[in-house]
């Protein structure tokens, strides 16, 4: 856990690795629950047998937005902003998914 005294101090480390959270298991149960929550049941995510046969990855892959949705919890584990009464997700720019999460 790394603490920052202000938003300005936190902004001063943009582009740098500043902390690490605990690892998270992305298992099929989590992928299926996300598919249910988002109504995105594309076979590449939820059909284990078809993925073994047809997917170039040989297994299901996590939704890109599932990985993005984990950011707030991972951030909370790794970074503390001292004196903040509330932290609000403002948004993301240029989000890309350069590699699958099998």
C-alpha positions as CSV (number, residue, x, y, z in Angstrom):
1,X,0.0,0.0,0.0
2,X,1.3,3.4,-1.0
3,X,-0.1,6.6,0.5
4,X,-0.3,10.0,-1.2
5,X,-0.9,13.2,0.6
6,X,-2.8,14.8,-2.2
7,X,-4.2,14.4,-5.7
8,X,-1.3,16.5,-7.0
9,X,1.2,14.1,-5.4
10,X,-0.6,11.2,-7.0
11,X,-0.7,13.0,-10.4
12,X,3.1,13.4,-10.1
13,X,3.6,9.6,-10.5
14,X,1.5,9.2,-13.7
15,X,3.2,6.6,-15.9
16,X,5.2,5.0,-13.1
17,X,4.6,1.8,-11.2
18,X,3.8,2.9,-7.7
19,X,2.2,-0.1,-5.9
20,X,0.9,-3.6,-6.4
21,X,-2.3,-5.3,-5.4
22,X,-2.9,-8.9,-4.5
23,X,-3.3,-11.3,-7.4
24,X,-6.9,-12.1,-8.5
25,X,-8.0,-15.4,-9.9
26,X,-10.0,-15.0,-13.1
27,X,-11.8,-18.4,-13.2
28,X,-14.7,-19.6,-15.3
29,X,-17.2,-19.0,-12.6
30,X,-16.2,-15.3,-12.5
31,X,-16.3,-15.0,-16.3
32,X,-19.7,-16.6,-16.4
33,X,-21.0,-14.3,-13.6
34,X,-19.7,-11.3,-15.6
35,X,-21.4,-12.6,-18.7
36,X,-24.7,-12.9,-16.8
37,X,-24.3,-9.4,-15.4
38,X,-23.5,-7.8,-18.8
39,X,-25.6,-10.1,-21.0
40,X,-22.5,-10.8,-23.1
41,X,-22.5,-14.6,-23.5
42,X,-20.3,-14.7,-26.6
43,X,-18.9,-18.3,-26.9
44,X,-15.3,-17.1,-26.7
45,X,-16.0,-16.3,-23.0
46,X,-18.4,-19.0,-21.8
47,X,-18.3,-22.1,-24.0
48,X,-15.4,-24.1,-22.6
49,X,-15.7,-27.1,-25.0
50,X,-16.1,-25.0,-28.2
51,X,-13.1,-22.9,-27.1
52,X,-11.0,-26.1,-26.8
53,X,-12.0,-27.0,-30.3
54,X,-12.1,-23.7,-32.2
55,X,-10.5,-20.9,-30.3
56,X,-6.9,-19.9,-31.1
57,X,-6.4,-19.6,-27.4
58,X,-7.5,-23.2,-26.6
59,X,-9.6,-21.9,-23.6
60,X,-12.2,-19.3,-22.8
61,X,-10.9,-15.7,-22.3
62,X,-12.1,-13.1,-19.9
63,X,-14.1,-10.2,-21.1
64,X,-12.0,-7.1,-21.6
65,X,-14.5,-5.1,-19.6
66,X,-14.2,-7.7,-16.8
67,X,-10.6,-6.8,-16.4
68,X,-11.4,-3.1,-16.5
69,X,-14.1,-3.5,-13.9
70,X,-11.5,-4.8,-11.4
71,X,-9.5,-1.6,-11.4
72,X,-11.3,0.1,-8.5
73,X,-10.8,-2.8,-6.2
74,X,-7.2,-3.3,-7.2
75,X,-6.6,0.5,-6.8
76,X,-8.1,0.4,-3.3
77,X,-5.8,-2.4,-2.2
78,X,-2.7,-0.6,-3.5
79,X,-3.1,3.2,-3.1
80,X,-4.4,5.4,-0.4
81,X,-5.2,9.0,-0.9
82,X,-5.0,10.7,2.5
83,X,-7.7,13.1,3.4
84,X,-10.0,12.2,0.5
85,X,-13.6,12.1,1.6
86,X,-14.7,10.3,-1.6
87,X,-13.1,8.9,-4.7
88,X,-15.1,8.9,-7.9
89,X,-14.3,7.1,-11.2
90,X,-14.1,9.9,-13.7
91,X,-13.6,7.6,-16.7
92,X,-11.0,6.1,-19.0
93,X,-9.4,7.3,-22.2
94,X,-8.0,5.1,-24.9
95,X,-8.7,1.7,-23.2
96,X,-7.3,-1.1,-25.3
97,X,-7.1,-4.9,-24.7
98,X,-3.8,-5.9,-26.3
99,X,-3.7,-9.4,-25.0
100,X,-6.3,-12.0,-23.9
101,X,-6.8,-13.1,-20.3
102,X,-7.2,-16.9,-20.6
